[in-house]
Amino acid sequence: MARYAELPGGKRLSFDDKATDREIQRAVRRELGLEQGDLIEAVEAMTQSVASLGKRIDSANKDMVDGVTTAIKQLTTSQDQATKDLAKDLVKAMDHHSQLAGVLGQAVTALNSMIERVSDQSKAELERTQSTAEDAAKTNEAAAKRMENSVNVFIHALQKYEDIRRSPKKVRRLADGSFSIDVDRRQS
């Protein structure tokens, strides 16, 4: 004769005659989703992974900002030295070629103006790049914080679920030999 366990909502589980009460209870708990230990461990592992990801993002962002800052300094130094070297070369050429002094003076002025414009544009572009990199770092940091907050909310919800899951339950055998589970919904 087959044995049955009736779940809340009317679903019935069928068991053979040899099934023990413990096996029936385990199957009922599994069907109701009352065994969540693996899920909690997985969520904790995911939380640790998110925290580790946040640290790696922070480190990568710092390295990126440091790299951009160093590149800006090196480029500025190189540009300043190139400008100085070019000005020296032009002065020497003017000394050697006095007949072209007027033309070279105008060329030097135009060249310095162009170098300053290019230098100013390069510096402005590098500053915009650095600002963009810093903004990206802030955005990544904010995203990591939002992700961490989301995971914390999820963990809190799981804890609430566990509290509800642990609420008292009463298994009773019905007259036809099947089982029914009554769940006490009050907070214990």
DRENZA-26651 format. One record per residue (C-alpha): x, y, z; residue in three letters. Coordinates in steps of 0.25 Angstrom, whole numbers, plus 5000, padded with zeros to 4 digits. Layout:
BEGIN
+------+-------+------+------+
: east : north :   up : type :
+------+-------+------+------+
:    X :     Y :    Z :  Ala :
...
+------+-------+------+------+
***
This chain:
BEGIN
+------+-------+------+------+
: east : north :   up : type :
+------+-------+------+------+
: 5000 :  5000 : 5000 :  Met :
: 5006 :  5013 : 4996 :  Ala :
: 5008 :  5025 : 5006 :  Arg :
: 5005 :  5039 : 5003 :  Tyr :
: 5010 :  5053 : 5009 :  Ala :
: 5001 :  5065 : 5006 :  Glu :
: 5008 :  5078 : 5005 :  Leu :
: 5002 :  5092 : 5007 :  Pro :
: 4995 :  5095 : 4995 :  Gly :
: 4989 :  5081 : 4992 :  Gly :
: 5001 :  5075 : 4985 :  Lys :
: 5003 :  5060 : 4989 :  Arg :
: 5016 :  5052 : 4990 :  Leu :
: 5015 :  5037 : 4988 :  Ser :
: 5025 :  5028 : 4995 :  Phe :
: 5025 :  5012 : 4995 :  Asp :
: 5022 :  5004 : 5007 :  Asp :
: 5036 :  5003 : 5011 :  Lys :
: 5039 :  5018 : 5012 :  Ala :
: 5042 :  5022 : 5027 :  Thr :
: 5036 :  5034 : 5034 :  Asp :
: 5050 :  5040 : 5033 :  Arg :
: 5051 :  5039 : 5018 :  Glu :
: 5037 :  5044 : 5016 :  Ile :
: 5040 :  5056 : 5025 :  Gln :
: 5053 :  5059 : 5017 :  Arg :
: 5046 :  5058 : 5004 :  Ala :
: 5035 :  5068 : 5009 :  Val :
: 5046 :  5078 : 5014 :  Arg :
: 5053 :  5077 : 5001 :  Arg :
: 5040 :  5079 : 4993 :  Glu :
: 5037 :  5091 : 5002 :  Leu :
: 5051 :  5097 : 5000 :  Gly :
: 5055 :  5097 : 5015 :  Leu :
: 5069 :  5092 : 5013 :  Glu :
: 5077 :  5105 : 5008 :  Gln :
: 5091 :  5103 : 5014 :  Gly :
: 5098 :  5102 : 5001 :  Asp :
: 5091 :  5114 : 4996 :  Leu :
: 5096 :  5122 : 5008 :  Ile :
: 5110 :  5117 : 5006 :  Glu :
: 5110 :  5121 : 4992 :  Ala :
: 5105 :  5135 : 4995 :  Val :
: 5116 :  5137 : 5005 :  Glu :
: 5126 :  5132 : 4995 :  Ala :
: 5120 :  5142 : 4985 :  Met :
: 5121 :  5153 : 4996 :  Thr :
: 5136 :  5150 : 4998 :  Gln :
: 5138 :  5150 : 4983 :  Ser :
: 5131 :  5164 : 4981 :  Val :
: 5139 :  5170 : 4993 :  Ala :
: 5152 :  5164 : 4986 :  Ser :
: 5147 :  5170 : 4973 :  Leu :
: 5145 :  5184 : 4979 :  Gly :
: 5160 :  5183 : 4985 :  Lys :
: 5165 :  5179 : 4971 :  Arg :
: 5157 :  5191 : 4964 :  Ile :
: 5162 :  5201 : 4975 :  Asp :
: 5177 :  5196 : 4972 :  Ser :
: 5175 :  5196 : 4957 :  Ala :
: 5169 :  5210 : 4958 :  Asn :
: 5180 :  5215 : 4966 :  Lys :
: 5190 :  5209 : 4957 :  Asp :
: 5183 :  5216 : 4945 :  Met :
: 5183 :  5229 : 4951 :  Val :
: 5197 :  5228 : 4956 :  Asp :
: 5201 :  5224 : 4941 :  Gly :
: 5194 :  5235 : 4935 :  Val :
: 5200 :  5245 : 4945 :  Thr :
: 5214 :  5240 : 4942 :  Thr :
: 5212 :  5241 : 4927 :  Ala :
: 5207 :  5255 : 4928 :  Ile :
: 5219 :  5259 : 4936 :  Lys :
: 5229 :  5252 : 4926 :  Gln :
: 5222 :  5258 : 4914 :  Leu :
: 5222 :  5272 : 4920 :  Thr :
: 5237 :  5271 : 4924 :  Thr :
: 5240 :  5266 : 4910 :  Ser :
: 5232 :  5277 : 4903 :  Gln :
: 5239 :  5288 : 4912 :  Asp :
: 5252 :  5282 : 4909 :  Gln :
: 5249 :  5281 : 4894 :  Ala :
: 5244 :  5295 : 4894 :  Thr :
: 5257 :  5300 : 4901 :  Lys :
: 5266 :  5292 : 4892 :  Asp :
: 5259 :  5297 : 4879 :  Leu :
: 5260 :  5312 : 4884 :  Ala :
: 5275 :  5310 : 4886 :  Lys :
: 5277 :  5304 : 4872 :  Asp :
: 5269 :  5315 : 4866 :  Leu :
: 5278 :  5326 : 4873 :  Val :
: 5290 :  5319 : 4868 :  Lys :
: 5285 :  5319 : 4854 :  Ala :
: 5282 :  5334 : 4855 :  Met :
: 5296 :  5337 : 4860 :  Asp :
: 5302 :  5329 : 4848 :  His :
: 5293 :  5335 : 4838 :  His :
: 5291 :  5349 : 4841 :  Ser :
: 5286 :  5353 : 4828 :  Gln :
: 5274 :  5344 : 4831 :  Leu :
: 5272 :  5350 : 4845 :  Ala :
: 5258 :  5357 : 4842 :  Gly :
: 5252 :  5345 : 4835 :  Val :
: 5257 :  5335 : 4846 :  Leu :
: 5252 :  5345 : 4857 :  Gly :
: 5238 :  5344 : 4851 :  Gln :
: 5240 :  5329 : 4849 :  Ala :
: 5244 :  5327 : 4864 :  Val :
: 5232 :  5335 : 4868 :  Thr :
: 5223 :  5327 : 4860 :  Ala :
: 5229 :  5314 : 4864 :  Leu :
: 5229 :  5318 : 4879 :  Asn :
: 5214 :  5322 : 4878 :  Ser :
: 5211 :  5309 : 4871 :  Met :
: 5219 :  5301 : 4881 :  Ile :
: 5212 :  5308 : 4892 :  Glu :
: 5198 :  5305 : 4886 :  Arg :
: 5201 :  5291 : 4883 :  Val :
: 5207 :  5290 : 4897 :  Ser :
: 5195 :  5296 : 4903 :  Asp :
: 5186 :  5287 : 4895 :  Gln :
: 5194 :  5275 : 4899 :  Ser :
: 5194 :  5279 : 4914 :  Lys :
: 5179 :  5282 : 4914 :  Ala :
: 5176 :  5268 : 4907 :  Glu :
: 5185 :  5261 : 4917 :  Leu :
: 5178 :  5268 : 4928 :  Glu :
: 5164 :  5264 : 4922 :  Arg :
: 5169 :  5250 : 4921 :  Thr :
: 5174 :  5250 : 4935 :  Gln :
: 5160 :  5255 : 4940 :  Ser :
: 5153 :  5245 : 4932 :  Thr :
: 5162 :  5234 : 4938 :  Ala :
: 5159 :  5239 : 4952 :  Glu :
: 5144 :  5240 : 4948 :  Asp :
: 5144 :  5226 : 4943 :  Ala :
: 5151 :  5221 : 4956 :  Ala :
: 5140 :  5228 : 4965 :  Lys :
: 5129 :  5222 : 4956 :  Thr :
: 5136 :  5208 : 4958 :  Asn :
: 5137 :  5210 : 4973 :  Glu :
: 5122 :  5215 : 4974 :  Ala :
: 5118 :  5203 : 4965 :  Ala :
: 5126 :  5193 : 4974 :  Ala :
: 5119 :  5200 : 4986 :  Lys :
: 5105 :  5198 : 4980 :  Arg :
: 5108 :  5184 : 4977 :  Met :
: 5113 :  5181 : 4991 :  Glu :
: 5100 :  5188 : 4997 :  Asn :
: 5092 :  5179 : 4987 :  Ser :
: 5099 :  5167 : 4992 :  Val :
: 5097 :  5171 : 5007 :  Asn :
: 5082 :  5173 : 5004 :  Val :
: 5081 :  5159 : 4997 :  Phe :
: 5088 :  5153 : 5010 :  Ile :
: 5078 :  5160 : 5019 :  His :
: 5067 :  5155 : 5011 :  Ala :
: 5073 :  5141 : 5012 :  Leu :
: 5074 :  5142 : 5027 :  Gln :
: 5059 :  5147 : 5027 :  Lys :
: 5056 :  5134 : 5019 :  Tyr :
: 5064 :  5126 : 5029 :  Glu :
: 5056 :  5132 : 5040 :  Asp :
: 5043 :  5129 : 5034 :  Ile :
: 5048 :  5115 : 5030 :  Arg :
: 5051 :  5112 : 5044 :  Arg :
: 5038 :  5115 : 5049 :  Ser :
: 5031 :  5104 : 5056 :  Pro :
: 5024 :  5093 : 5047 :  Lys :
: 5016 :  5082 : 5051 :  Lys :
: 5015 :  5069 : 5043 :  Val :
: 5002 :  5061 : 5045 :  Arg :
: 4998 :  5048 : 5040 :  Arg :
: 4984 :  5048 : 5033 :  Leu :
: 4974 :  5037 : 5035 :  Ala :
: 4977 :  5031 : 5021 :  Asp :
: 4992 :  5030 : 5025 :  Gly :
: 4997 :  5042 : 5018 :  Ser :
: 5004 :  5053 : 5024 :  Phe :
: 5001 :  5068 : 5025 :  Ser :
: 5010 :  5080 : 5030 :  Ile :
: 5004 :  5091 : 5037 :  Asp :
: 5013 :  5104 : 5038 :  Val :
: 5012 :  5113 : 5049 :  Asp :
: 5014 :  5127 : 5042 :  Arg :
: 5015 :  5135 : 5055 :  Arg :
: 5030 :  5140 : 5058 :  Gln :
: 5036 :  5131 : 5069 :  Ser :
+------+-------+------+------+
***
